[in-house]
Amino acid sequence: MASLIILDLDGTLYNFDGDDSVNFSSSRFYREIKERGYRFLMKKLSKNRKEAEKVYEDIKKEFAGEVSIGLEAKFGIDRYEWFKNTWNLNPADFIEQKDLLPLVKSLDGTIAILTAAPRVWADSVLRYLNLSEYIPNLFTGEPNVRKPNPLAFRRVCDYFYVSPNECVSVGDQIHSDILPAKVLGMKTVLVRAKSSETDYSIDRLEELPKILRMIK
């Protein structure tokens, strides 16, 4: 039995738009973040629409998708100001509310959320799903070290004084939830997909308790 269960947030605890086929990059949610980002950059940097879009895309490419880090480095824009103006959205507009309490309560071991999303979004999602009280351990994508860096997973282990081989990482993305966890020696569970690169694959999150009971 795992001592620590590390759960991804977006795409794992819920589906964008309630559809298994919709991932982050193709979701209305991501389109809205980009739109808000363009408008923020137009105002903050006195750019027109085309210029703002170019700034966004150039930063995204140069900093491997970490726009907040890039904007802070290149333009001195505080990352929390960026998050507040782009990620401060209402979960009810983008995800279907589900009763996950029975599932969460059935999981043996300490539960932590590790997400690449900022706290302003993650906190809202957990409140919306009525999970804040039952999953108080939240590790977000605001520090410089973020998923898929294995050190982000190591940080969670160190916080609980747990060895990686006592942990299970559960997520829907191979590159950010599975591979970096396996590098550290964690067991891994891939949700809503199948791959030879994970230890276990499940079609639905509701299958997780059974899988966890199989892990020694």
WOQUIDA-V267502 format. One record per helix or strand. SS is the DSSP state (A for helix, B for strand). FROM is the first residue (numbers start at 1). TO is the last residue. Records with the same first field share a line. If there is no record, write none. Layout:
BEGIN
SS->FROM-TO / FROM-TO
END
This chain:
BEGIN
B->4-7 / 10-10 / 14-14 / 16-16 / 95-95 / 110-114 / 138-139 / 167-171 / 187-191 / 200-202
A->24-26 / 28-44 / 49-62 / 67-75 / 79-86 / 91-93 / 101-106 / 119-128 / 150-160 / 164-166 / 174-183 / 205-214
END
